């Protein structure tokens, strides 16, 4: 035991040294992202720790990538697309707008190292360098229009199967294209009615207080994939009594992921809402049925900087505060989703059925000084997730608690416990004979790590994921792992 412990400590020390060495040679990554260039300010103005937004950054995002008094802060003057007098001539002239003076393009790159604690994978340790690269573009077109575009390139299988599920354009590389355009302040109502069209839901499909795109941790929240992930598995078709009969099941592909659709959103000082309709086919772009999914996200914030930017302070100085994460406040959120999915079975038995499902739950985030505490609970029901394999509904319950602490402006340790449980599972899923998951599909885990800002736009994350309950594997530590992730943006 002492020998194994010594080997593990030596490996961990080696990983830390590798991370530091990589960071030292990444000093050229100090180039500043697009909005920092536009306003000549640090990334810390809008971020607690890249990519997680602070109160200022949240207001900036909600307002269509601009500040309420934007003209006070812009240092890179935009290019005017028509004279201001054209507004008086409309509809006999094109409504004037502007575009950024500099191309609004940023690039991010992620480099990961993974160590298999359970020791059951084909490779005990693996470099994914780079694991994910993105080309990002975002900005405002005048007062009442904004847009966002993201082109990502991910190594196939990086991070345990990939994050986006895009098309394979080269061996081992997935691509994913996301983007939207938003029309703001409709009907002359400031901030109340905004229409977004395109890949919606990056920040809205999920709990506002704990969004996958706005997290400290390397790993995503477990509550984001509460559907039994059975796509591509062979399920023992127990209902026929034929032990040799296997059926390939395309199950419900739903997860919390941006999808093509349309959204109405708005906000005030203390409240925020978003309601949308999407294709509802998981990571896949094209829909597989004629019905659409719908979702609702609500948030209410007590204290701190308002969603409309109130409380930021006056003046034309946009310099980052020495403690940009401090925003003493309590934020409550509610998320709901209702959809349907086509469940197909093939091989020896052919059937197409529909699984109607819903998710709903609250979230809470308390910021006080250097400490942040939060949690959430999502309850759901799938009426027919396994189609002809086994009739009957399945309930799901997913919850988590987490804490983040700013030990230093550049050093943020964090911890999270999360669990997802399913009830009323059919025998075809939990049967020992040729089943996908012999013991069921419940999971519970502890995520603990630290995020280090080597520069405002360069971060090094160290994270351990330890399963305390994992029915999908023979033992709980089969999927436990350590991850080191170096990320930068410019």
C-alpha positions in Angstrom: 0.0 0.0 0.0 2.8 2.4 0.8 4.4 1.6 -2.5 1.2 2.3 -4.4 0.7 5.5 -2.5 4.2 6.7 -3.3 3.7 6.0 -7.0 0.5 7.9 -7.0 2.0 10.9 -5.2 4.9 10.8 -7.7 2.6 10.8 -10.6 0.5 13.6 -9.3 3.6 15.7 -8.6 4.7 14.9 -12.2 1.4 16.1 -13.6 1.7 19.4 -11.6 5.2 20.0 -13.0 4.0 19.2 -16.5 1.2 21.7 -16.2 3.6 24.4 -14.9 6.1 23.8 -17.6 3.4 24.0 -20.3 2.1 27.2 -18.7 5.6 28.8 -18.8 5.9 28.1 -22.5 2.4 29.4 -23.1 3.4 33.0 -22.2 2.8 34.0 -25.8 -0.9 33.4 -25.2 -1.2 36.8 -23.4 -3.0 38.3 -26.5 -6.3 39.9 -25.5 -9.8 38.5 -26.6 -12.1 40.5 -28.7 -14.1 42.6 -26.2 -10.9 43.4 -24.2 -9.5 44.8 -27.5 -12.7 46.8 -28.2 -12.8 48.4 -24.7 -9.1 48.3 -24.0 -9.6 46.5 -20.7 -8.7 43.2 -18.9 -10.7 40.0 -19.3 -11.2 40.2 -15.5 -13.5 43.2 -16.1 -16.3 40.7 -17.2 -15.0 37.4 -15.8 -14.6 36.0 -12.3 -12.2 33.5 -13.9 -12.3 32.9 -17.7 -14.8 31.7 -18.9 -17.1 32.3 -15.9 -18.9 35.6 -15.9 -19.1 38.1 -13.1 -22.0 40.5 -12.5 -20.6 43.0 -15.0 -20.1 40.4 -17.7 -23.5 38.9 -17.2 -25.1 42.3 -17.7 -22.9 42.9 -20.8 -24.0 39.6 -22.3 -27.7 40.1 -21.6 -27.6 43.5 -23.2 -26.4 42.2 -26.5 -22.6 42.5 -25.9 -22.7 46.1 -25.0 -22.9 48.3 -21.9 -25.9 50.5 -21.1 -23.7 53.6 -21.6 -21.6 51.9 -24.3 -20.3 55.1 -25.9 -18.5 56.0 -22.7 -16.3 52.9 -22.8 -15.6 52.1 -26.5 -12.0 52.6 -27.4 -12.1 50.9 -30.8 -14.5 53.1 -32.8 -17.1 51.2 -34.8 -17.6 51.7 -38.6 -20.9 53.4 -39.3 -23.2 51.6 -41.7 -25.3 54.6 -42.7 -25.8 58.1 -41.4 -27.8 58.7 -38.2 -30.2 60.9 -40.2 -31.4 57.9 -42.2 -33.6 57.0 -39.2 -35.7 60.0 -40.0 -35.9 59.0 -43.7 -37.0 55.4 -43.0 -38.7 53.5 -44.8 -37.2 55.4 -47.7 -33.6 54.6 -46.5 -31.9 51.7 -44.9 -31.9 51.9 -41.1 -28.4 52.8 -40.0 -26.2 50.6 -37.8 -22.5 50.0 -37.2 -20.0 47.1 -37.2 -16.8 46.8 -35.0 -13.7 48.6 -36.3 -11.6 45.5 -35.6 -12.8 42.0 -36.7 -14.7 40.7 -33.7 -12.9 37.3 -33.7 -11.3 35.4 -30.8 -9.7 32.0 -30.7 -9.7 29.6 -27.7 -7.7 26.4 -27.3 -7.9 23.7 -24.7 -5.2 21.1 -23.9 -6.1 18.2 -21.6 -4.3 15.4 -19.8 -6.3 12.6 -18.3 -5.2 9.9 -15.9 -7.5 6.8 -15.3 -7.7 6.3 -11.5 -9.8 3.1 -11.9 -7.2 1.5 -14.2 -9.8 -0.2 -16.4 -9.3 1.8 -19.6 -7.1 0.7 -22.5 -4.8 3.6 -21.8 -4.1 4.6 -18.2 -3.0 8.1 -19.1 -3.7 10.2 -22.2 -2.7 13.5 -23.7 -5.4 15.4 -25.6 -3.4 18.3 -26.8 -5.2 20.1 -28.2 -8.5 18.7 -27.3 -10.7 21.5 -28.4 -10.3 24.7 -30.5 -12.8 27.4 -31.2 -13.1 30.4 -33.4 -15.6 32.9 -31.8 -17.2 36.0 -33.2 -19.6 38.2 -31.4 -20.8 41.8 -31.3 -23.5 44.4 -31.5 -24.9 45.9 -34.7 -26.0 49.3 -33.5 -28.4 49.7 -30.7 -30.9 46.9 -31.3 -29.2 43.9 -32.9 -26.4 41.5 -31.8 -25.0 38.2 -33.1 -22.8 35.3 -32.0 -21.0 32.6 -34.0 -18.8 29.7 -32.8 -16.9 27.2 -34.9 -15.3 24.5 -32.8 -12.9 21.7 -33.7 -12.7 18.8 -31.2 -10.7 15.6 -31.3 -13.0 12.7 -31.6 -13.5 11.0 -28.3 -11.8 13.8 -26.3 -13.3 14.3 -22.9 -15.0 10.9 -23.0 -16.9 11.0 -26.3 -16.8 14.7 -27.2 -18.8 17.7 -26.2 -20.6 18.7 -29.4 -21.4 15.6 -31.5 -20.7 17.4 -34.8 -19.8 15.9 -38.2 -16.4 14.2 -38.7 -14.5 16.2 -41.3 -11.1 14.5 -40.8 -9.9 11.5 -38.9 -10.3 12.0 -35.2 -11.8 15.5 -35.6 -15.4 16.7 -34.9 -16.7 20.0 -36.0 -19.6 22.0 -34.7 -21.1 25.3 -35.9 -23.3 27.4 -33.6 -24.6 30.9 -34.0 -27.5 33.2 -33.5 -28.8 36.7 -34.3 -30.9 38.7 -31.8 -33.3 41.5 -32.4 -33.6 43.6 -29.2 -35.9 46.1 -27.5 -38.9 45.2 -29.7 -42.1 47.3 -29.5 -40.0 50.1 -28.0 -39.7 48.3 -24.7 -36.2 48.5 -23.3 -34.8 45.0 -22.5 -38.3 43.5 -22.2 -38.7 41.7 -25.5 -35.7 40.3 -27.5 -36.0 37.6 -30.2 -33.1 35.2 -30.8 -32.9 33.0 -33.9 -30.3 30.3 -34.5 -28.5 27.9 -32.2 -30.2 28.9 -29.0 -29.9 27.6 -25.5 -26.1 27.8 -24.8 -26.9 29.9 -21.7 -30.6 29.2 -21.4 -31.2 25.5 -21.6 -30.3 24.6 -18.0 -30.3 26.3 -14.6 -29.4 30.0 -14.9 -27.4 29.7 -11.7 -25.4 26.7 -12.9 -25.0 26.7 -16.6 -22.6 24.4 -18.4 -21.1 27.3 -20.4 -20.5 29.3 -17.2 -18.8 26.9 -14.8 -15.4 26.7 -13.0 -15.0 23.0 -13.3 -13.5 21.1 -16.2 -16.3 18.5 -16.2 -19.8 19.5 -16.9 -22.7 19.1 -14.5 -24.2 15.6 -14.2 -27.7 17.0 -14.2 -27.3 18.0 -17.9 -27.6 14.4 -19.1 -30.5 12.9 -17.1 -31.9 10.9 -20.0 -30.8 7.2 -20.0 -28.1 7.2 -22.6 -28.9 4.0 -24.5 -28.2 5.0 -28.1 -26.2 2.4 -29.9 -26.4 -0.3 -27.2 -27.8 -3.8 -27.6 -30.6 -4.4 -25.1 -31.8 -7.8 -24.2 -35.3 -8.0 -25.5 -36.6 -9.7 -22.3 -40.3 -9.3 -23.0 -40.2 -12.0 -25.8 -38.7 -14.7 -23.6 -36.1 -15.3 -26.4 -32.7 -15.1 -24.8 -31.0 -15.0 -28.2 -33.0 -12.1 -29.5 -31.2 -8.8 -29.4 -32.6 -5.4 -30.4 -30.6 -2.3 -31.2 -32.3 0.7 -29.6 -32.0 4.3 -30.6 -33.2 5.9 -27.4 -34.1 9.4 -26.5 -31.0 11.6 -27.4 -32.0 14.5 -25.2 -29.3 16.4 -23.2 -28.9 20.0 -22.1 -27.3 21.4 -25.3 -27.8 24.3 -27.7 -30.2 23.5 -30.4 -31.7 25.2 -33.5 -34.8 27.2 -32.7 -36.2 30.5 -31.7 -36.3 32.3 -28.3 -38.0 35.2 -26.6 -36.1 36.7 -23.7 -35.9 39.8 -21.5 -34.6 41.2 -18.3 -34.9 43.9 -15.7 -32.8 45.0 -12.8 -33.5 41.9 -10.7 -35.3 39.4 -13.0 -34.5 37.5 -16.2 -36.6 35.2 -18.4 -36.2 33.1 -21.5 -38.7 30.9 -23.3 -38.0 29.1 -26.5 -38.9 26.4 -29.0 -36.3 24.0 -30.5 -36.0 21.0 -32.8 -35.4 18.8 -29.7 -33.1 16.1 -31.2 -30.2 16.3 -28.7 -26.8 17.1 -30.3 -28.2 16.4 -33.8 -28.9 19.4 -36.0 -31.8 17.9 -38.0 -35.1 17.0 -36.4 -36.5 13.5 -36.5 -40.2 14.4 -35.9 -42.6 17.2 -36.7 -43.2 18.4 -33.1 -41.0 20.9 -31.3 -39.6 21.0 -27.7 -40.2 24.0 -25.5 -38.3 25.4 -22.5 -38.5 28.1 -19.8 -35.8 29.7 -17.8 -36.4 32.2 -14.9 -34.0 34.0 -12.6 -34.3 36.5 -9.8 -31.3 38.2 -8.2 -31.3 39.9 -4.8 -28.4 42.3 -4.2 -25.2 42.8 -6.3 -25.0 44.1 -9.8 -28.4 44.1 -11.6 -29.0 42.2 -14.8 -29.4 45.6 -16.5 -25.9 46.7 -15.3 -27.2 48.9 -12.5 -24.7 49.1 -9.6 -21.6 49.1 -11.9 -20.7 52.6 -11.0 -20.4 55.8 -13.0 -17.6 57.3 -15.0 -15.7 56.3 -18.2 -13.2 54.1 -16.4 -13.8 50.4 -17.2 -10.7 49.1 -15.5 -11.2 45.7 -13.8 -11.6 45.8 -10.0 -9.0 44.1 -7.9 -11.7 41.6 -6.8 -14.0 41.3 -9.8 -15.7 38.1 -8.5 -17.2 40.0 -5.5 -20.9 40.5 -6.1 -22.6 39.8 -2.8 -26.0 38.5 -3.9 -28.5 35.7 -3.8 -29.8 34.4 -7.2 -32.7 32.0 -7.6 -33.5 30.2 -10.8 -36.0 27.8 -12.3 -35.7 25.7 -15.4 -38.4 23.7 -17.2 -38.3 21.6 -20.4 -41.0 19.7 -22.2 -40.3 17.6 -25.4 -40.7 14.4 -27.3 -38.3 12.1 -29.1 -38.7 9.3 -31.6 -37.5 5.9 -30.1 -36.5 3.4 -32.8 -35.8 -0.3 -32.5 -34.3 -2.4 -35.3 -32.6 -5.7 -36.0 -34.9 -8.6 -35.1 -37.8 -6.3 -34.2 -38.8 -3.1 -35.8 -40.8 -0.4 -34.1 -41.1 3.4 -33.9 -42.6 5.0 -30.9 -42.6 8.5 -29.2 -41.2 9.3 -25.8 -42.7 12.4 -24.2 -40.7 13.8 -21.4 -40.2 16.8 -19.1 -37.7 18.3 -16.7 -38.2 20.9 -14.0 -36.2 22.2 -11.1 -34.8 25.1 -9.0 -31.3 26.4 -8.5 -29.7 28.7 -6.0 -26.4 30.7 -5.9 -25.2 32.7 -2.9 -22.2 34.9 -3.4 -20.7 36.4 -0.2 -17.2 37.9 -0.2 -14.7 35.3 -1.5 -17.1 32.4 -1.1 -19.8 31.1 -3.5 -22.2 28.4 -2.5 -24.9 26.8 -4.7 -27.0 23.9 -5.6 -29.8 22.6 -7.8 -32.4 19.9 -8.2 -34.0 18.6 -11.4 -36.9 16.2 -11.4 -38.1 14.6 -14.6 -40.3 11.9 -16.2 -40.0 10.0 -19.5 -43.2 8.4 -20.5 -41.7 5.8 -22.9 -37.9 6.1 -23.1 -37.3 2.5 -24.3 -40.0 2.2 -26.9 -41.0 -1.4 -27.7 -38.2 -2.8 -25.6 -40.2 -2.1 -22.5 -43.3 0.0 -22.0 -43.6 2.2 -19.0 -42.4 5.6 -17.7 -39.1 6.3 -15.9 -38.6 9.0 -13.3 -35.3 10.8 -12.8 -34.0 12.9 -9.9 -30.7 14.8 -10.2 -29.3 17.1 -7.6 -26.0 18.7 -6.7 -24.3 21.1 -4.2 -21.1 23.0 -4.8 -18.7 25.5 -3.3 -16.1 27.8 -4.9 -13.6 29.9 -2.9 -11.3 32.7 -4.2 -8.2 31.9 -2.1 -6.3 34.4 -4.3 -7.5 36.4 -7.3 -5.9 33.8 -9.5 -6.5 30.6 -7.4 -10.0 29.2 -7.0 -10.4 25.8 -5.4 -13.9 24.2 -5.8 -15.8 21.1 -4.9 -19.1 19.6 -6.0 -21.2 16.5 -5.0 -23.8 15.4 -7.5 -26.1 12.5 -8.0 -28.7 11.3 -10.5 -31.1 8.5 -9.8 -33.7 6.7 -11.9 -36.8 4.8 -10.8 -39.1 2.3 -12.5 -36.4 1.0 -14.7 -37.5 -2.0 -16.9 -36.0 -5.4 -16.6 -34.7 -5.1 -20.2 -32.2 -2.5 -19.0 -31.1 -4.0 -15.7 -31.1 -7.7 -16.5 -27.6 -9.2 -16.1 -27.8 -11.2 -19.4 -26.5 -9.0 -22.2 -27.8 -5.8 -20.7 -26.2 -2.4 -21.4 -26.0 -1.5 -17.7 -26.2 -4.7 -15.5 -26.8 -2.8 -12.2 -28.9 0.1 -13.5 -27.9 3.6 -14.5 -27.6 5.6 -11.2 -24.5 7.7 -10.7 -23.1 9.8 -7.8 -19.7 11.5 -7.7 -17.5 14.0 -6.1 -15.7 16.6 -8.3 -12.9 18.5 -6.6 -10.3 20.7 -8.1 -8.7 24.1 -8.5 -8.6 26.7 -11.2 -5.5 28.8 -11.6 -5.3 31.9 -13.7 -1.8 32.0 -15.0 -2.8 35.2 -16.9 -6.2 36.8 -17.2 -6.8 34.8 -20.4 -4.7 31.7 -19.6 -6.0 29.1 -17.0 -4.7 25.8 -15.7 -7.3 23.5 -14.1 -6.5 20.4 -12.0 -9.5 18.2 -11.2 -10.3 14.8 -9.7 -13.6 13.0 -10.4 -14.4 10.2 -7.9 -17.6 8.1 -8.3 -19.2 7.0 -5.0 -22.0 5.2 -7.0 -21.8 4.1 -10.6 -24.2 1.4 -11.7 -23.0 1.6 -15.3 -19.6 0.0 -14.3 -18.5 -3.1 -12.4 -17.0 -0.9 -9.7 -17.5 2.7 -8.6 -13.9 3.8 -9.5 -14.0 2.5 -13.1 -14.8 6.0 -14.4 -12.9 7.9 -11.7 -10.1 10.1 -13.2 -7.8 13.0 -12.8 -7.8 15.8 -15.4 -5.3 18.6 -16.0 -6.5 21.2 -18.5 -4.6 24.2 -19.9 -6.9 26.8 -21.7 -6.2 30.1 -23.3 -8.0 32.7 -25.4 -6.8 35.6 -27.5 
